Amino acid sequence: MAKKKMRTPEEASRDQAAAALLERAYRLEIETSFSRADEIVPCPIGAEGLCCKNCAMGPCRLVGKTDRGVCGATIATVVARNFCRAVAVGAASHSDHGRDLAYTLLGAAEGHAPDYKIRDPFKLLEVAGYLGVKTDGRPLEEVARDVALAALGEFGRVQGELLYVKRAPPKRQEIWRKLGISPRSIDREVVDLLHRTHIGNDQDAEHLLDQAMRCALSDGWGGSMLATDISDILFGTPAPVRSEANLGVLREDQVNIIIHGHEPTLSEMIVAAAQDPELIEYAKSKGAAGINLAGICCTANETLMREGIPL
Ligand code: SF4
C-alpha cells in the first residue's frame, strides 16, 4: 500500500507555536501523533465500518462481491453494529465518569474523602430537587449522601425511566417515548446495545440504531449530566474566568505539570497539591522557581473554567 506523504510542520498545524515545536521534534527525530498519523495508512474497510469481528467465525470483510458475513449479517447490519459499539463505548466512558463523581460525593458526605467538600450548596439543593431528595431542615451532608445514592441508583434503575428525562422539554420527552427510546437506566442501555450487536441477536440496522439513540440519551441525560452536576457541587459551578492558552503557558524555570484525562477528582487534587507550600519548597530545593500547572484535553477544560488553570 502506498505510503502517505509526510506533512511539513506548517501543513500539520495552522498554529504557529505547534508548528515550531513540530519542526524541532522532526529535527530531533521525536515521534508525535502528527508523524504517526502520516505514517499510518487508514484501513479503507475499517473506515467504512465493513469489517465485523464480533464472533469467532469472522472476521468477515464485506467487500467486493461479499455482501454478507458468515452468519448472514448484511452490510447495513455490520455497519450499524460497528457504529453501535462505538456509541456504547463512548456512553460507558462518559457515564462511568459520572459514577466516579457520585461515589466521590458519597465519600465526601460520609467523611471518607475529607479532601473533597461541598463547594456549591445551592447546586446540591437544586440537584436534590431533580432526584426527589428531601432537603427541608436537613444538614447538607445528609442531603449530599442521599443525592449521591440517588445518582448511583440511576445507573442500575430497575423500573421506569431516568429521573433526569423530566428535565427535557415536555414535547421532546413525548417524542422519545413515542419512539420507544426514552432511557430506562444508564448501565442497562449500554449493556442492551452491546447485547444486540452480538451474533444471532438484533439483525435490523434501523432497530440497532434506535437502541444507539436510547443509549446516547442515557449518557447525555444521565451519566454525563450527573457528572456535570456533581462536579459543580464538589468543585464549584463555573463562572467566566480569565486565563491563558497554548504552548506559551509552559515555564522554563518551573516544574511544569500538565493535567490530562477526564477525571476531575484527580485533577482537582493536583491543583490543590501544586499549591502545597511543602511541594513548592521541594521544587525549589531542586533548583526550580516553583510549580507551574497547565492542562490539556477534557479535564483541563474543567480546571480552566473552575480554577483558571491555563490550557
Ligand atoms: S457476527 Fe457474523 S459477520 Fe460478524 S464475524 Fe461473526 S459471522 Fe462474521
Residues whose N, C-alpha, C, O or C-beta is under 5 A from the ligand:
A	BS01	SF4	C52 K53 N54 C55 M57 G58 P59 C60 G69 V70 C71 A73 I199
